[in-house]
C-alpha cells in the first residue's frame, strides 16, 4: 500500500492529465470539500518532508544572467523627469531577501523568443520569496503593454457556463489561427466554476456572473488593462473587450490584502487554504498599467507569491489557477513544424503545441504584438 501511494503521487506529478482526472472523479463521488481536505493533508505532508529533507538547500537560478545585463543598475534607468528610452526594460529590483537568494534574482533578462520587431517586449526574472524554503521560487514575466495586446480564451470545458447565452457556445480552446503570426506568449487562466463561481465575460457574452468579492482583470473598451476588486471595477466595464475574475486581490493599489499572510485563510484557494504550499500563478500591473506582470510559482503560499509579484513591481495583483499541472507561462518560437511553445523556466508541465494545436480544457490568456495596419 505505501508503495502504491508513493507511485500514484509520482505519477500525478509526471502525467499531466492524471491529477486533474483523479481529483474531478473524486469530487463527483465525495464532493469538493472532502477532496480539499485530502489535498491539504497531502500537500502539508509533502511540505513537511521537503522542510526536513531540503532544509539546507539554497535558492538556485533557473537561467544564466549575462554579465552585460547584470551590470545594469538603477542609476542607468532614467528618472521620472528624464525622457524614457524607446526600448523597454523594467527596473531591476534585486532579491526579495538579502539573506536568501540566487545569483541573478531580480535582474530582468529579455525573452528573445518574444520580440516586437528588433526590441524585446517581454522580460523575465526569478525571485525567491520564502526565507525558510530555499526551493520556493517565482518566475515573473514583464510585458510591455504599449506594444502588445492581451486576449482571453474560454476553455473547451471551463469555466462551466451558468448563463443561457453561453450554454451552447462552441469553444475551440485554441488561439485563433489569425493571431498566430503575431503570437508572443500565453499563460493559464483562472479557477473552475465549481471553485467559487468566479465570473467571466468575452465579447459581451457572459459565461458566469460576477462575484462581488472577486478580483477582476479586464481589457477595457479603449484596450487598457485594468485589475481591481469588483466594486472598484464594475463601473468601468461598459463595452469592455473581456473580463475575468479571480479570488480577492492579493495586492490592490500597492497594499497587501488583509489576511494574505494569515494561516488557514482560504480566500486564495477556495478548494485549498491560502497557506497551502503549492504551485500558483498570478498576474498584475504596475501603477500606470504600462507593464503586465505574470508570475508562476513553485512551492509557495498565497502570501509568498503576492510578496514576489509586489517586489517585481506589480501595484495590483490577482491570483490565477493553482495546483501542480495548471500554472504555466509559454513563449512561442517559429520553426519547421510551426509554432513551438517554450516555458519561461524548467519543471512546469506543458506541451509544445499548447494552446495553438492542443486545445485547452480551461480558459487562458495569450499575448500578441501590435502591428501597424
Helices and strands as residue ranges (DSSP letters): H 2-12, H 16-30, H 32-53, H 67-70, G 74-76, E 109-110, E 115-116, E 119-120, E 122-127, E 137-144, E 148-153, H 164-167, G 177-182, E 183-188, E 200-202, E 205-208, E 215-219, E 225-229, H 230-233, G 234-236, E 242-246, E 251-252, E 255-256, E 278-285, E 291-300, H 302-312, E 316-322, E 329-335, E 338-343, E 364-369
